């Protein structure tokens, strides 16, 4: 293994505008120096590297796939990449290791004395919290709720009760094609006075972030969140 290997955690935007509004120059230049990547989806990574004008031809780059289906023993084998230098970790979108299977590779890096460097970039969770007007002193991110309807209703009620007791902002997400279902369920399950923030397609041209009490959401047209990356935040009074 290289004597001083480093694992760079590379944040990526949801979409690729022609102009770069979200990544600092230092982050882009750091990525351009890497030729080995552990990624959730190679096609997305290649598109991102072309977008930042990575100088190395695609055929000279090395990619290893780490997604929720990757066997654990295979993830251990990725450590061999450090024998020839530094490695970049990249998720499908956003910050690697956050609601992302890449966290296990970061853990392995720490356990093997590999330096871990998180590069600066967009975090939709923090950006949504910033823009929600909800409590930023105490908050919790819960990832995806259960896909079972009855279990999901119980989770929503539990998170609302906890928010009311602790004044904590609760943050969670859904796969884009089920956003509408979750939104309707939130309106039916939450108390009318609970605040609900919808944060969709953050950093994109059609970015939508709005906080209202549930009874106000019920009186408004539904936001256009179908098939778009979306975060949901609640804060109970």
N, C-alpha and C positions, 0 to 999 in steps of 0.2 A: 504494500500500500504506500502511496505517496506520503512523504514524511509530514507534510502539513496540509492534508486534504480539507476542502471546505465544501459544505452543502449549501447552495444558495436557494432560498425560497422565493420563487418568482410570482408575484401577483399579476393577474391579467384582467383586462377589462371585459365586460360582458359582450360588447360588440367592437368592431374595428372601424371607427370613424377615419376619414381620410387624414384629419388633423389629430395630433396627440394632445388630449386635454388632461390625461389622468396619470401618466407615468413620468417621474422625474428623469432627467437625462442620465443621472448616475445609474439608475436601475437599468435603463436601456443599454448603456455602455457595458455594464457588468455582464448582462446576458450575452452580448455580442462576443465576449471572450470565452464563452462556454461552447463545448462541442458535444457534451454528453448530457442527456436529459432523462429523468424519470417522469413520466407523464400519464395523465388519465386517458387522453385520447390523442394519438399522434397527428391525426389530420388537423385538429384544432391547434396543436403546437406548431406545426409547419406553417399554417396560415398566420399565426402570431409572429413567428420568426421572419416571415416574408414582410409582414407589416412594419416591423422595426428595422428592416433591411439588414438582417444578419449577414455578415460577410462570407460565411462558410457555405459552400454548396451543400444542398440537402443530402447528397449521396455520401458526404464526408461526416455527417452527423450521426450520432448514436442515440437511439431511443429505446427505452424499456417501459413497458406498460404496467401501471399500477392502478387498478380500479377495484371495485368491490368484489370482483370475481378472481382476482389474482391470489394464488395460493401463498400462504405465509412463507413456506420454504423458498419460493421463488423470489420473494422480496429480500430475503437474506442474501441471495446470490447477487443482488444489485450492488452490494458493497464492493464487489470486484471492480466496479467502474472507477473507484477512487485510486486504483493502482496507477492510473495514467493521468491523474489530475483532478480538478474540481468537477462537481456535478450540479446541475440545476434541477429543482423539483417544481413541477407545474401542474395545476389542476385544470379542469375544463374551463372554469372562469372564477375570478376572485382570488382569495388568499389560500395558498396550499396549506393543508393540514387543518383547516377550519371547515367543518362539515364536509370532510374530504378524506378518502382513504390514505392519503399521503402521510398522515400523522404517524403511522407505524414506521415508515422509513426515517422520519425525523427522530423518532425514539431510538431506532437502531444506530443512527449516526451519533447520538449522544453516548450510547452505551459503548461505542467503539472509538471514542476519543476524537471524533470528527467535528470540526468547527461548524457551527450552524449560523448562517447569516440571513436574516429576513430582510428582503429588499422592500423599499417603500413603494406603495401602490394602493389602489382602491380596495376598501373593505366595505362591502355593501351593508354589513351588519352595523358597523359604527356610523356609517353615513346615514342610514335610516334612523338610528337612534338620535343622532344629532338633529335631524330634521323633524323628528316626531313631536318635540315639545314635551316628551315624557321624562320620567326620572332617569337621569344619566349617572346618578351616584350609586344606584342599586339596580342592576338588571341581570337577566339570565337569558342565554340563547339555548333553545331546546332542539334545534335541528328540525327534523321532520316529525310530525305527529303520526299516530297510527293510521293506517289505511282502512282499518275496520271502523265502520261508522259508529257503532256503539262505544268502542274504546276511545275513539276520537272525541266524542261528546263528553265522556268522562274526563279526558285530559284537559279539554277546554275549560270545563267547570273547575277542575282542580287548580289550573294555572290562574284562573280568575280569583278563586278564593285565596290563593297564596299571595297574589298581588294586592288584594284588599287588606290582608293581614300585615304584610311587610312593606307595602308601598313600592314594591319592585316592578319594574317594567319587564314584561315577558315577551320574548322575541322567538318567532318560529317561521318555518317556511313550508312550501309545498312544491311538488313538481308542477311545472307550468301548465300542463293540460288539466290539472285538477284545481287550479286556483279558484275558479268560479264556484265549485262545490264547497270548498272550505270557506270561502267568503259568505256564502248563503248560510252555512252551518253556524258560523260565528254570529251572524245577525240574529239567528233563532235562539242560540244557546246563551249568549252573554246578556247581562243585565242592561237595560236601556241606558243607564248612566255611565257604563264603562266606556272609556275612550279606546278607540280602535284606529290604528294607523295602517294604511296601505302604502307600501313603498315598492314601486314597480319600475324595472328597466333603468336602474340608477346609472347615471353618467351618459345615457343615450338621449337622442333628440326627443323621444316621446316619454322621457322620465316623468313619473307621476308619484308624488308623495303628498298624502293628505291625511290629517287626523280629525276625526269627528267622534262625538258620542254615538253609541250604537243606534239610538232612536233617530238621530239625524241621518245616519247612513240609510236607514229604512225608508226615509222620505225622499231620497235622491236617486237619480238614474245610476245604474251600476257602472263603475269605472271600467275602462277597457284594459283588463289584466289577463285576458285569455292567452295562453301559450307564451307568456312573458315571464322572465325571472322576477319573483315577487317575495317580499318579506311582509310578515304580519306582526304588529306590535300591539299589546293591550296593556292598559293600566286601569285598575279598578279603584273607585273612590270609596 
